[in-house]
Amino acid sequence: MELAVFNSVDRDEAIKVLTPCLDITRWVETIVDARPFASVDELLGQANNAAEPFTPEEVESAMAHHPRIGERPKAQTTEAAMSRSEQAGVDVSDATAAALADGNRDYEEKFGRVFLIRAAGRSAQEILATLQERLTHTPEQEDMIVAEQLREIALLRLSGLVSEGANA
């Protein structure tokens, strides 16, 4: 969607467009209500600022929509399509897939939620190493990292969703 279109659609439509990037109502509404934006960079700056900080409740709510790393979401939603695209570049061998599955289980047992990482631009080995390292964290450390990962994912999705357009 071109930025000019995003700036001009009605509030409900803009909310509908942004929600798959990150399903946190406060974040979405803060961005939508700050329109119009002069540039995509300004939009991303607002999105970044609106993410500071996410409350534990917001993180928990947003996490309900994220698949396990290494598992492709099967739902036919915009958010699931974004997640499939983000994980598409991660080439996973059978051994790495098994290690990720084990690590995911360990992480869920320890922290009570799925392991979340911005997969785009990362190799399967890098994701696995990060998962193993994060298993050594305290819940408080992980809360901060998960909120940061949600922010990174949201900004990545938003930057792929809105463009300057032909007149920029």
TORVEX-461838 format. One line per field, with one value per atom (N, C-alpha, C): residue in three letters; atom name; residue number from 1; x, z, y. Coordinates in steps of 0.05 Angstrom, whole numbers, padded with zeros to 5 digits. Layout:
# residues N
code <- [ALA, ...]
site <- [CA, ...]
pos <- [NUM, ...]
xx <- [X, ...]
zz <- [Z, ...]
yy <- [Y, ...]
This chain:
# residues 168
code <- [MET, MET, MET, GLU, GLU, GLU, LEU, LEU, LEU, ALA, ALA, ALA, VAL, VAL, VAL, PHE, PHE, PHE, ASN, ASN, ASN, SER, SER, SER, VAL, VAL, VAL, ASP, ASP, ASP, ARG, ARG, ARG, ASP, ASP, ASP, GLU, GLU, GLU, ALA, ALA, ALA, ILE, ILE, ILE, LYS, LYS, LYS, VAL, VAL, VAL, LEU, LEU, LEU, THR, THR, THR, PRO, PRO, PRO, CYS, CYS, CYS, LEU, LEU, LEU, ASP, ASP, ASP, ILE, ILE, ILE, THR, THR, THR, ARG, ARG, ARG, TRP, TRP, TRP, VAL, VAL, VAL, GLU, GLU, GLU, THR, THR, THR, ILE, ILE, ILE, VAL, VAL, VAL, ASP, ASP, ASP, ALA, ALA, ALA, ARG, ARG, ARG, PRO, PRO, PRO, PHE, PHE, PHE, ALA, ALA, ALA, SER, SER, SER, VAL, VAL, VAL, ASP, ASP, ASP, GLU, GLU, GLU, LEU, LEU, LEU, LEU, LEU, LEU, GLY, GLY, GLY, GLN, GLN, GLN, ALA, ALA, ALA, ASN, ASN, ASN, ASN, ASN, ASN, ALA, ALA, ALA, ALA, ALA, ALA, GLU, GLU, GLU, PRO, PRO, PRO, PHE, PHE, PHE, THR, THR, THR, PRO, PRO, PRO, GLU, GLU, GLU, GLU, GLU, GLU, VAL, VAL, VAL, GLU, GLU, GLU, SER, SER, SER, ALA, ALA, ALA, MET, MET, MET, ALA, ALA, ALA, HIS, HIS, HIS, HIS, HIS, HIS, PRO, PRO, PRO, ARG, ARG, ARG, ILE, ILE, ILE, GLY, GLY, GLY, GLU, GLU, GLU, ARG, ARG, ARG, PRO, PRO, PRO, LYS, LYS, LYS, ALA, ALA, ALA, GLN, GLN, GLN, THR, THR, THR, THR, THR, THR, GLU, GLU, GLU, ALA, ALA, ALA, ALA, ALA, ALA, MET, MET, MET, SER, SER, SER, ARG, ARG, ARG, SER, SER, SER, GLU, GLU, GLU, GLN, GLN, GLN, ALA, ALA, ALA, GLY, GLY, GLY, VAL, VAL, VAL, ASP, ASP, ASP, VAL, VAL, VAL, SER, SER, SER, ASP, ASP, ASP, ALA, ALA, ALA, THR, THR, THR, ALA, ALA, ALA, ALA, ALA, ALA, ALA, ALA, ALA, LEU, LEU, LEU, ALA, ALA, ALA, ASP, ASP, ASP, GLY, GLY, GLY, ASN, ASN, ASN, ARG, ARG, ARG, ASP, ASP, ASP, TYR, TYR, TYR, GLU, GLU, GLU, GLU, GLU, GLU, LYS, LYS, LYS, PHE, PHE, PHE, GLY, GLY, GLY, ARG, ARG, ARG, VAL, VAL, VAL, PHE, PHE, PHE, LEU, LEU, LEU, ILE, ILE, ILE, ARG, ARG, ARG, ALA, ALA, ALA, ALA, ALA, ALA, GLY, GLY, GLY, ARG, ARG, ARG, SER, SER, SER, ALA, ALA, ALA, GLN, GLN, GLN, GLU, GLU, GLU, ILE, ILE, ILE, LEU, LEU, LEU, ALA, ALA, ALA, THR, THR, THR, LEU, LEU, LEU, GLN, GLN, GLN, GLU, GLU, GLU, ARG, ARG, ARG, LEU, LEU, LEU, THR, THR, THR, HIS, HIS, HIS, THR, THR, THR, PRO, PRO, PRO, GLU, GLU, GLU, GLN, GLN, GLN, GLU, GLU, GLU, ASP, ASP, ASP, MET, MET, MET, ILE, ILE, ILE, VAL, VAL, VAL, ALA, ALA, ALA, GLU, GLU, GLU, GLN, GLN, GLN, LEU, LEU, LEU, ARG, ARG, ARG, GLU, GLU, GLU, ILE, ILE, ILE, ALA, ALA, ALA, LEU, LEU, LEU, LEU, LEU, LEU, ARG, ARG, ARG, LEU, LEU, LEU, SER, SER, SER, GLY, GLY, GLY, LEU, LEU, LEU, VAL, VAL, VAL, SER, SER, SER, GLU, GLU, GLU, GLY, GLY, GLY, ALA, ALA, ALA, ASN, ASN, ASN, ALA, ALA, ALA]
site <- [N, CA, C, N, CA, C, N, CA, C, N, CA, C, N, CA, C, N, CA, C, N, CA, C, N, CA, C, N, CA, C, N, CA, C, N, CA, C, N, CA, C, N, CA, C, N, CA, C, N, CA, C, N, CA, C, N, CA, C, N, CA, C, N, CA, C, N, CA, C, N, CA, C, N, CA, C, N, CA, C, N, CA, C, N, CA, C, N, CA, C, N, CA, C, N, CA, C, N, CA, C, N, CA, C, N, CA, C, N, CA, C, N, CA, C, N, CA, C, N, CA, C, N, CA, C, N, CA, C, N, CA, C, N, CA, C, N, CA, C, N, CA, C, N, CA, C, N, CA, C, N, CA, C, N, CA, C, N, CA, C, N, CA, C, N, CA, C, N, CA, C, N, CA, C, N, CA, C, N, CA, C, N, CA, C, N, CA, C, N, CA, C, N, CA, C, N, CA, C, N, CA, C, N, CA, C, N, CA, C, N, CA, C, N, CA, C, N, CA, C, N, CA, C, N, CA, C, N, CA, C, N, CA, C, N, CA, C, N, CA, C, N, CA, C, N, CA, C, N, CA, C, N, CA, C, N, CA, C, N, CA, C, N, CA, C, N, CA, C, N, CA, C, N, CA, C, N, CA, C, N, CA, C, N, CA, C, N, CA, C, N, CA, C, N, CA, C, N, CA, C, N, CA, C, N, CA, C, N, CA, C, N, CA, C, N, CA, C, N, CA, C, N, CA, C, N, CA, C, N, CA, C, N, CA, C, N, CA, C, N, CA, C, N, CA, C, N, CA, C, N, CA, C, N, CA, C, N, CA, C, N, CA, C, N, CA, C, N, CA, C, N, CA, C, N, CA, C, N, CA, C, N, CA, C, N, CA, C, N, CA, C, N, CA, C, N, CA, C, N, CA, C, N, CA, C, N, CA, C, N, CA, C, N, CA, C, N, CA, C, N, CA, C, N, CA, C, N, CA, C, N, CA, C, N, CA, C, N, CA, C, N, CA, C, N, CA, C, N, CA, C, N, CA, C, N, CA, C, N, CA, C, N, CA, C, N, CA, C, N, CA, C, N, CA, C, N, CA, C, N, CA, C, N, CA, C, N, CA, C, N, CA, C, N, CA, C, N, CA, C, N, CA, C, N, CA, C, N, CA, C, N, CA, C, N, CA, C, N, CA, C, N, CA, C, N, CA, C, N, CA, C, N, CA, C, N, CA, C, N, CA, C, N, CA, C, N, CA, C, N, CA, C, N, CA, C, N, CA, C, N, CA, C, N, CA, C, N, CA, C, N, CA, C, N, CA, C, N, CA, C, N, CA, C, N, CA, C]
pos <- [1, 1, 1, 2, 2, 2, 3, 3, 3, 4, 4, 4, 5, 5, 5, 6, 6, 6, 7, 7, 7, 8, 8, 8, 9, 9, 9, 10, 10, 10, 11, 11, 11, 12, 12, 12, 13, 13, 13, 14, 14, 14, 15, 15, 15, 16, 16, 16, 17, 17, 17, 18, 18, 18, 19, 19, 19, 20, 20, 20, 21, 21, 21, 22, 22, 22, 23, 23, 23, 24, 24, 24, 25, 25, 25, 26, 26, 26, 27, 27, 27, 28, 28, 28, 29, 29, 29, 30, 30, 30, 31, 31, 31, 32, 32, 32, 33, 33, 33, 34, 34, 34, 35, 35, 35, 36, 36, 36, 37, 37, 37, 38, 38, 38, 39, 39, 39, 40, 40, 40, 41, 41, 41, 42, 42, 42, 43, 43, 43, 44, 44, 44, 45, 45, 45, 46, 46, 46, 47, 47, 47, 48, 48, 48, 49, 49, 49, 50, 50, 50, 51, 51, 51, 52, 52, 52, 53, 53, 53, 54, 54, 54, 55, 55, 55, 56, 56, 56, 57, 57, 57, 58, 58, 58, 59, 59, 59, 60, 60, 60, 61, 61, 61, 62, 62, 62, 63, 63, 63, 64, 64, 64, 65, 65, 65, 66, 66, 66, 67, 67, 67, 68, 68, 68, 69, 69, 69, 70, 70, 70, 71, 71, 71, 72, 72, 72, 73, 73, 73, 74, 74, 74, 75, 75, 75, 76, 76, 76, 77, 77, 77, 78, 78, 78, 79, 79, 79, 80, 80, 80, 81, 81, 81, 82, 82, 82, 83, 83, 83, 84, 84, 84, 85, 85, 85, 86, 86, 86, 87, 87, 87, 88, 88, 88, 89, 89, 89, 90, 90, 90, 91, 91, 91, 92, 92, 92, 93, 93, 93, 94, 94, 94, 95, 95, 95, 96, 96, 96, 97, 97, 97, 98, 98, 98, 99, 99, 99, 100, 100, 100, 101, 101, 101, 102, 102, 102, 103, 103, 103, 104, 104, 104, 105, 105, 105, 106, 106, 106, 107, 107, 107, 108, 108, 108, 109, 109, 109, 110, 110, 110, 111, 111, 111, 112, 112, 112, 113, 113, 113, 114, 114, 114, 115, 115, 115, 116, 116, 116, 117, 117, 117, 118, 118, 118, 119, 119, 119, 120, 120, 120, 121, 121, 121, 122, 122, 122, 123, 123, 123, 124, 124, 124, 125, 125, 125, 126, 126, 126, 127, 127, 127, 128, 128, 128, 129, 129, 129, 130, 130, 130, 131, 131, 131, 132, 132, 132, 133, 133, 133, 134, 134, 134, 135, 135, 135, 136, 136, 136, 137, 137, 137, 138, 138, 138, 139, 139, 139, 140, 140, 140, 141, 141, 141, 142, 142, 142, 143, 143, 143, 144, 144, 144, 145, 145, 145, 146, 146, 146, 147, 147, 147, 148, 148, 148, 149, 149, 149, 150, 150, 150, 151, 151, 151, 152, 152, 152, 153, 153, 153, 154, 154, 154, 155, 155, 155, 156, 156, 156, 157, 157, 157, 158, 158, 158, 159, 159, 159, 160, 160, 160, 161, 161, 161, 162, 162, 162, 163, 163, 163, 164, 164, 164, 165, 165, 165, 166, 166, 166, 167, 167, 167, 168, 168, 168]
xx <- [00017, 00000, 00018, 00011, 00026, 00020, 00040, 00037, 00014, 00010, -00012, -00039, -00041, -00066, -00070, -00048, -00050, -00058, -00047, -00054, -00083, -00095, -00122, -00145, -00139, -00161, -00173, -00198, -00211, -00198, -00203, -00190, -00193, -00217, -00222, -00206, -00205, -00189, -00160, -00149, -00121, -00115, -00133, -00129, -00129, -00146, -00147, -00121, -00110, -00085, -00062, -00060, -00037, -00038, -00061, -00064, -00048, -00046, -00030, 00000, 00009, 00037, 00043, 00024, 00027, 00000, -00012, -00039, -00039, -00030, -00031, -00047, -00071, -00090, -00077, -00064, -00053, -00032, -00015, 00005, -00007, -00026, -00040, -00054, -00069, -00084, -00066, -00044, -00025, -00014, -00008, 00003, -00019, -00042, -00064, -00072, -00073, -00082, -00061, -00036, -00015, -00013, -00030, -00030, -00038, -00029, -00014, 00016, 00031, 00060, 00071, 00093, 00106, 00123, 00132, 00149, 00146, 00155, 00154, 00173, 00195, 00213, 00199, 00183, 00168, 00148, 00134, 00116, 00130, 00153, 00168, 00178, 00186, 00194, 00171, 00147, 00124, 00118, 00120, 00115, 00135, 00160, 00181, 00176, 00169, 00163, 00139, 00118, 00094, 00099, 00121, 00128, 00144, 00150, 00166, 00150, 00145, 00149, 00122, 00124, 00101, 00097, 00072, 00067, 00068, 00072, 00072, 00045, 00023, -00003, -00004, 00007, 00008, 00025, 00048, 00066, 00052, 00039, 00025, 00003, -00012, -00033, -00022, -00002, 00010, 00023, 00034, 00047, 00028, 00003, -00017, -00019, -00010, -00012, 00013, 00034, 00059, 00063, 00071, 00076, 00104, 00108, 00135, 00154, 00179, 00199, 00205, 00207, 00211, 00185, 00163, 00137, 00123, 00113, 00099, 00070, 00061, 00032, 00014, -00007, -00026, -00050, -00055, -00078, -00076, -00098, -00099, -00104, -00091, -00094, -00071, -00073, -00051, -00027, -00032, -00010, 00004, -00010, 00002, 00019, 00009, 00023, 00049, 00048, 00073, 00093, 00083, 00101, 00113, 00097, 00108, 00130, 00126, 00145, 00171, 00168, 00192, 00209, 00196, 00210, 00219, 00209, 00215, 00244, 00260, 00289, 00305, 00293, 00307, 00307, 00331, 00334, 00341, 00324, 00327, 00332, 00355, 00361, 00344, 00343, 00328, 00339, 00366, 00379, 00373, 00374, 00368, 00339, 00321, 00293, 00287, 00300, 00296, 00307, 00330, 00341, 00323, 00312, 00294, 00269, 00258, 00234, 00240, 00263, 00271, 00274, 00288, 00292, 00266, 00248, 00221, 00207, 00207, 00194, 00207, 00233, 00247, 00240, 00240, 00234, 00205, 00186, 00158, 00155, 00169, 00167, 00178, 00200, 00213, 00198, 00189, 00178, 00148, 00135, 00106, 00096, 00112, 00104, 00123, 00116, 00133, 00158, 00179, 00203, 00199, 00205, 00200, 00227, 00231, 00255, 00248, 00259, 00256, 00272, 00258, 00272, 00283, 00271, 00280, 00310, 00326, 00354, 00372, 00360, 00376, 00376, 00399, 00401, 00388, 00382, 00372, 00392, 00417, 00438, 00439, 00436, 00437, 00412, 00389, 00365, 00368, 00379, 00383, 00402, 00424, 00444, 00431, 00415, 00402, 00382, 00367, 00348, 00363, 00385, 00400, 00411, 00420, 00430, 00408, 00385, 00363, 00351, 00355, 00346, 00360, 00383, 00398, 00388, 00370, 00361, 00341, 00337, 00316, 00290, 00267, 00242, 00242, 00254, 00255, 00272, 00294, 00311, 00295, 00282, 00267, 00243, 00230, 00208, 00218, 00241, 00251, 00259, 00271, 00280, 00256, 00235, 00212, 00198, 00196, 00184, 00200, 00226, 00243, 00239, 00237, 00233, 00206, 00185, 00159, 00161, 00176, 00179, 00193, 00215, 00230, 00212, 00197, 00179, 00158, 00147, 00126, 00137, 00161, 00173, 00180, 00190, 00196, 00171, 00149, 00124, 00113, 00114, 00104, 00120, 00146, 00163, 00157, 00149, 00142, 00113, 00098, 00070, 00065, 00079, 00074, 00099, 00094, 00116, 00111, 00133, 00131, 00112, 00112, 00096, 00111, 00098, 00111, 00119, 00106, 00111, 00132, 00144, 00163, 00190]
zz <- [00000, 00000, 00000, -00017, -00017, 00007, 00016, 00040, 00037, 00014, 00010, 00014, 00006, 00010, 00039, 00052, 00081, 00096, 00089, 00102, 00098, 00076, 00069, 00075, 00080, 00086, 00113, 00116, 00142, 00164, 00189, 00212, 00215, 00211, 00214, 00193, 00169, 00148, 00155, 00164, 00172, 00195, 00214, 00236, 00225, 00207, 00194, 00180, 00166, 00152, 00171, 00193, 00211, 00230, 00238, 00258, 00252, 00227, 00223, 00228, 00227, 00233, 00263, 00280, 00308, 00321, 00332, 00343, 00372, 00374, 00399, 00394, 00404, 00398, 00403, 00425, 00432, 00411, 00403, 00383, 00356, 00348, 00322, 00323, 00343, 00345, 00347, 00361, 00364, 00336, 00320, 00293, 00276, 00276, 00258, 00265, 00291, 00300, 00295, 00289, 00283, 00254, 00237, 00208, 00204, 00183, 00160, 00166, 00152, 00153, 00128, 00130, 00106, 00092, 00106, 00093, 00108, 00095, 00108, 00132, 00130, 00153, 00177, 00172, 00194, 00206, 00189, 00198, 00215, 00205, 00220, 00247, 00247, 00272, 00292, 00283, 00300, 00310, 00293, 00301, 00322, 00318, 00337, 00364, 00364, 00389, 00403, 00388, 00400, 00413, 00406, 00417, 00443, 00451, 00476, 00498, 00519, 00521, 00516, 00509, 00509, 00538, 00546, 00573, 00572, 00595, 00595, 00584, 00589, 00579, 00549, 00538, 00508, 00496, 00507, 00497, 00498, 00520, 00522, 00501, 00497, 00477, 00449, 00442, 00416, 00411, 00431, 00429, 00422, 00428, 00422, 00392, 00375, 00346, 00333, 00348, 00335, 00336, 00313, 00312, 00324, 00330, 00338, 00315, 00322, 00301, 00289, 00263, 00249, 00240, 00250, 00242, 00225, 00202, 00184, 00192, 00197, 00204, 00181, 00188, 00168, 00163, 00181, 00178, 00153, 00143, 00118, 00124, 00145, 00152, 00141, 00141, 00132, 00150, 00176, 00195, 00191, 00185, 00180, 00154, 00134, 00109, 00114, 00131, 00137, 00151, 00170, 00185, 00166, 00148, 00129, 00112, 00104, 00088, 00103, 00129, 00145, 00150, 00152, 00158, 00132, 00109, 00084, 00077, 00085, 00079, 00098, 00118, 00138, 00128, 00118, 00109, 00133, 00139, 00163, 00156, 00164, 00161, 00181, 00177, 00195, 00224, 00226, 00252, 00266, 00251, 00262, 00269, 00252, 00258, 00285, 00289, 00313, 00337, 00334, 00356, 00362, 00341, 00346, 00360, 00352, 00366, 00395, 00401, 00429, 00444, 00432, 00444, 00449, 00429, 00432, 00457, 00459, 00483, 00509, 00510, 00534, 00540, 00520, 00524, 00534, 00522, 00531, 00559, 00566, 00594, 00614, 00606, 00624, 00625, 00602, 00601, 00597, 00590, 00587, 00562, 00542, 00516, 00495, 00469, 00447, 00446, 00436, 00431, 00407, 00410, 00389, 00382, 00355, 00345, 00317, 00310, 00283, 00265, 00250, 00234, 00208, 00197, 00172, 00174, 00155, 00154, 00172, 00185, 00202, 00191, 00196, 00188, 00210, 00202, 00222, 00244, 00238, 00258, 00277, 00266, 00283, 00302, 00291, 00308, 00330, 00323, 00343, 00364, 00357, 00376, 00395, 00383, 00399, 00418, 00409, 00426, 00449, 00444, 00466, 00485, 00475, 00493, 00510, 00498, 00512, 00533, 00531, 00551, 00578, 00577, 00602, 00616, 00603, 00614, 00637, 00652, 00672, 00657, 00670, 00658, 00653, 00671, 00667, 00643, 00639, 00615, 00590, 00590, 00567, 00561, 00581, 00576, 00560, 00566, 00551, 00523, 00520, 00493, 00475, 00487, 00471, 00461, 00479, 00471, 00448, 00449, 00428, 00402, 00404, 00380, 00367, 00384, 00373, 00358, 00370, 00357, 00330, 00330, 00305, 00283, 00291, 00272, 00262, 00279, 00271, 00252, 00257, 00239, 00213, 00213, 00188, 00171, 00184, 00170, 00159, 00176, 00167, 00144, 00145, 00123, 00097, 00099, 00075, 00065, 00082, 00076, 00064, 00072, 00063, 00048, 00025, 00008, 00003, -00005, -00012, -00036, -00054, -00078, -00101, -00123, -00148, -00147, -00131, -00131, -00110, -00097, -00076, -00087]
yy <- [-00023, 00000, 00025, 00043, 00068, 00085, 00100, 00117, 00136, 00148, 00167, 00153, 00128, 00113, 00107, 00098, 00092, 00117, 00140, 00165, 00173, 00164, 00174, 00155, 00129, 00111, 00118, 00110, 00116, 00100, 00109, 00098, 00068, 00058, 00029, 00013, 00023, 00010, 00010, 00032, 00034, 00015, 00013, -00006, -00035, -00041, -00067, -00074, -00054, -00058, -00063, -00048, -00050, -00074, -00083, -00104, -00129, -00139, -00162, -00158, -00133, -00127, -00133, -00126, -00131, -00126, -00147, -00145, -00135, -00110, -00095, -00069, -00068, -00047, -00019, -00015, 00011, 00019, 00000, 00006, 00014, -00002, 00003, 00031, 00036, 00061, 00085, 00082, 00105, 00112, 00093, 00098, 00110, 00097, 00106, 00135, 00141, 00168, 00189, 00181, 00201, 00208, 00196, 00203, 00232, 00244, 00234, 00235, 00217, 00216, 00227, 00242, 00254, 00233, 00212, 00192, 00166, 00144, 00118, 00118, 00132, 00134, 00147, 00167, 00180, 00160, 00145, 00124, 00103, 00094, 00074, 00085, 00110, 00123, 00124, 00131, 00131, 00103, 00083, 00055, 00046, 00054, 00047, 00060, 00085, 00100, 00088, 00080, 00069, 00042, 00029, 00003, 00005, 00029, 00033, 00044, 00030, 00001, -00014, -00039, -00056, -00066, -00068, -00078, -00109, -00122, -00151, -00162, -00149, -00158, -00156, -00135, -00131, -00153, -00158, -00179, -00206, -00212, -00238, -00241, -00220, -00220, -00224, -00209, -00211, -00238, -00250, -00276, -00298, -00295, -00315, -00321, -00302, -00305, -00316, -00320, -00328, -00358, -00370, -00398, -00404, -00430, -00438, -00434, -00426, -00422, -00450, -00450, -00476, -00489, -00480, -00490, -00469, -00478, -00459, -00457, -00432, -00429, -00438, -00451, -00462, -00444, -00425, -00408, -00392, -00383, -00367, -00337, -00327, -00299, -00283, -00257, -00240, -00243, -00245, -00249, -00275, -00297, -00322, -00321, -00307, -00304, -00289, -00268, -00253, -00271, -00287, -00305, -00326, -00337, -00357, -00344, -00319, -00305, -00300, -00292, -00286, -00311, -00334, -00359, -00373, -00364, -00378, -00380, -00361, -00361, -00377, -00389, -00405, -00434, -00443, -00470, -00488, -00507, -00523, -00552, -00563, -00591, -00607, -00633, -00650, -00648, -00648, -00647, -00620, -00599, -00572, -00570, -00581, -00581, -00595, -00618, -00633, -00617, -00605, -00589, -00565, -00552, -00530, -00539, -00562, -00573, -00578, -00590, -00595, -00569, -00550, -00524, -00509, -00510, -00498, -00509, -00536, -00549, -00539, -00539, -00530, -00501, -00484, -00456, -00453, -00467, -00465, -00474, -00496, -00505, -00485, -00472, -00453, -00426, -00416, -00389, -00388, -00410, -00410, -00397, -00394, -00383, -00393, -00389, -00398, -00380, -00392, -00377, -00359, -00333, -00314, -00301, -00300, -00287, -00276, -00254, -00244, -00262, -00279, -00300, -00288, -00268, -00256, -00248, -00257, -00250, -00267, -00288, -00305, -00333, -00347, -00375, -00392, -00417, -00436, -00441, -00442, -00446, -00422, -00398, -00374, -00374, -00381, -00382, -00403, -00426, -00447, -00438, -00426, -00416, -00395, -00378, -00357, -00370, -00389, -00404, -00416, -00430, -00443, -00423, -00400, -00379, -00367, -00363, -00350, -00369, -00395, -00413, -00409, -00395, -00389, -00364, -00349, -00324, -00328, -00306, -00305, -00297, -00301, -00292, -00262, -00247, -00217, -00210, -00223, -00218, -00224, -00247, -00256, -00237, -00227, -00208, -00185, -00174, -00151, -00159, -00182, -00191, -00197, -00210, -00216, -00191, -00171, -00145, -00133, -00134, -00123, -00139, -00165, -00181, -00175, -00172, -00164, -00137, -00119, -00092, -00095, -00111, -00115, -00128, -00148, -00162, -00142, -00126, -00107, -00087, -00076, -00056, -00069, -00093, -00107, -00111, -00120, -00124, -00097, -00077, -00051, -00040, -00043, -00032, -00047, -00072, -00087, -00082, -00069, -00064, -00037, -00017, 00011, 00021, 00032, 00043, 00073, 00086, 00115, 00119, 00101, 00104, 00117, 00119, 00128, 00157, 00173, 00202, 00211, 00191, 00198, 00206]
